[in-house]
Amino acid sequence: MVSRALSGEVIDHPWASYREISGNLALAVIAAEDTKFCRHWGFDLGEMRAAVADARAGKGMRGASTITQQTAKNAFLWQGGGLFRKGLEAYFTLAVEFVWPKRRTLEVYLNIAEWGDGLFGAEAAARTRFGKSAADLTVHEAALLAAVLPSPNKWRVDPPGPYVRQRAATIRKRMATVKTAGAHRCAW
């Protein structure tokens, strides 16, 4: 956010407490980004191994970052790559896991994630995309927001294209599975 603001971009970023964000959005983000969020200590080793195997098999790179890793990166580090930054990301991921409960990690993530067009955080995204508070997001709206997270300036919520509509439908199905399994209930 800081680098974007310094470049002259207008940033919309109202903070919302965890209680002020729809449980639908928390569930959608866990279903879309990190179904093992409540069960790991910051890293999903199975996803990391699968990403490496895919890359070796020529299937291209895919993300394996957990919500905790993304929170650490977005809250404490700069954009970009490099081994040094990845090392710092790992350090901050472990620090976040050690210091913050899962609920706080998810609260911070939902408040610093970008939903495109300089919209940072669930409240800014909900107000701009749906004309309502983040507390009032429906399952469908939450799934649409979660669907664009990997590339919020490429994919649109308003209006959603075919890819975003399909991804949102998949996320809605995963939300039901994650909810039924209780995998979204961390020790909060």
C-alpha positions in Angstrom: 0.0 0.0 0.0 2.8 2.4 0.9 4.6 2.0 -2.4 1.4 2.4 -4.3 0.4 5.5 -2.4 3.9 7.0 -2.8 3.5 6.5 -6.6 0.4 8.7 -6.5 -2.3 6.0 -6.6 -5.4 6.7 -4.5 -5.7 4.0 -1.8 -9.0 3.2 -0.1 -8.3 1.3 3.1 -10.8 1.5 6.0 -10.0 -1.0 8.7 -12.7 -3.5 9.9 -12.5 -5.6 13.0 -12.9 -9.3 12.6 -16.5 -9.0 14.0 -17.3 -6.4 11.3 -16.5 -8.8 8.5 -18.9 -11.4 7.3 -18.1 -14.9 8.2 -18.9 -15.7 4.6 -15.8 -13.8 3.5 -13.5 -15.5 6.0 -14.8 -18.9 4.9 -14.5 -18.0 1.2 -10.9 -16.8 1.6 -10.0 -20.0 3.5 -11.7 -22.1 0.9 -10.0 -20.3 -1.9 -6.5 -19.6 -0.6 -5.7 -22.1 2.2 -8.1 -24.9 3.2 -5.5 -26.1 5.9 -5.2 -22.6 7.5 -6.4 -23.8 10.9 -4.2 -26.9 10.8 -0.7 -25.7 9.8 2.0 -23.6 11.5 2.3 -21.1 8.6 3.5 -23.4 5.8 1.7 -26.1 3.9 4.5 -28.5 3.1 2.2 -30.7 1.0 1.3 -27.7 -1.3 4.9 -26.7 -1.5 6.0 -30.2 -2.6 3.2 -30.3 -5.1 4.2 -26.9 -6.5 7.8 -28.0 -6.9 6.7 -31.3 -8.6 4.4 -29.4 -11.0 7.3 -27.0 -11.9 9.7 -30.0 -12.5 7.0 -31.7 -14.6 6.8 -28.6 -16.8 3.3 -27.7 -15.7 4.4 -24.2 -14.7 4.6 -22.5 -11.4 1.7 -22.3 -9.1 1.2 -20.6 -5.8 1.7 -22.5 -2.5 1.6 -19.6 -0.1 -0.6 -19.9 2.9 -2.7 -17.1 4.3 -0.1 -16.6 7.0 2.7 -16.3 4.5 0.6 -13.8 2.4 -0.2 -11.8 5.6 3.5 -11.7 6.6 4.6 -10.7 3.1 1.9 -8.0 2.7 2.1 -6.6 6.2 5.9 -6.5 6.7 7.7 -6.7 3.3 7.9 -5.2 -0.1 6.7 -6.6 -3.4 9.1 -8.6 -5.5 11.1 -11.7 -5.3 14.5 -12.8 -4.4 16.0 -15.2 -2.0 16.6 -12.6 0.7 12.9 -11.4 0.7 11.8 -15.1 0.7 13.9 -15.7 3.7 12.4 -12.7 5.5 9.0 -13.9 4.5 9.7 -17.3 6.2 10.9 -15.5 9.3 7.9 -13.2 9.5 5.6 -16.2 8.8 7.0 -18.0 11.8 6.8 -14.9 13.9 3.1 -14.3 13.0 2.3 -17.9 13.8 4.0 -17.6 17.2 2.6 -14.2 18.2 -0.8 -14.0 16.7 -3.8 -16.3 17.0 -5.3 -17.5 13.7 -8.2 -15.1 14.1 -5.8 -12.1 14.2 -3.9 -13.4 11.2 -7.1 -13.7 9.2 -8.3 -10.3 10.4 -5.1 -8.6 9.3 -5.1 -10.6 6.0 -8.7 -9.5 5.2 -7.8 -5.9 6.0 -4.6 -5.7 3.8 -5.5 -7.9 0.9 -6.0 -6.0 -2.4 -9.2 -6.4 -4.3 -8.1 -4.3 -7.3 -8.3 -0.6 -8.2 -6.5 0.5 -5.0 -9.1 -1.2 -2.8 -7.3 -2.7 0.2 -9.3 -4.6 2.8 -12.7 -6.2 3.0 -14.6 -3.1 3.9 -13.3 -1.0 0.9 -14.0 -4.0 -1.4 -17.5 -4.6 -0.1 -18.5 -0.9 -0.2 -17.1 -0.3 -3.7 -18.0 -3.6 -5.4 -21.4 -4.3 -3.7 -22.5 -1.0 -2.0 -22.6 -2.6 1.4 -20.6 -3.2 4.5 -18.2 -6.2 4.7 -20.4 -7.5 7.5 -23.3 -7.9 5.1 -21.6 -9.9 2.3 -23.5 -12.9 1.1 -22.0 -16.3 0.2 -22.1 -15.4 -3.5 -20.5 -11.9 -3.0 -17.8 -13.4 -0.7 -17.0 -16.1 -3.2 -16.6 -13.5 -6.0 -14.2 -11.4 -3.9 -12.2 -14.5 -3.0 -12.1 -15.5 -6.6 -10.1 -12.5 -7.7 -7.5 -12.5 -4.9 -4.8 -14.2 -6.8 -4.8 -11.4 -9.4 -7.1 -8.6 -8.3 -6.0 -6.1 -11.0 -6.5 -8.7 -13.8 -9.8 -10.3 -12.8 -13.0 -8.3 -12.1 -15.8 -8.7 -9.6 -17.9 -6.1 -11.3 -18.8 -7.4 -13.8 -17.2 -10.9 -13.3 -16.0 -12.6 -16.5 -16.5 -16.3 -17.2 -13.3 -17.3 -15.3 -14.3 -15.4 -12.2 -17.8 -16.8 -12.3 -16.5 -20.3 -12.6 -13.9 -19.9 -9.9 -16.5 -18.3 -7.5 -18.8 -21.3 -8.1 -15.9 -23.7 -7.2 -15.2 -21.6 -4.1 -18.8 -21.8 -3.0 -18.6 -25.6 -3.2 -15.4 -25.6 -1.3 -16.9 -23.3 1.3 -19.7 -25.9 1.9 -17.1 -28.6 2.3 -14.8 -26.6 4.5 -17.8 -25.6 6.7 -19.1 -29.1 7.0 -15.6 -30.4 7.9 -15.3 -27.6 10.5 -11.9 -26.8 8.9 -12.6 -23.1 9.2 -13.0 -23.1 12.9 -9.6 -22.3 14.4 -9.2 -21.9 18.2 -10.8 -18.5 18.4 
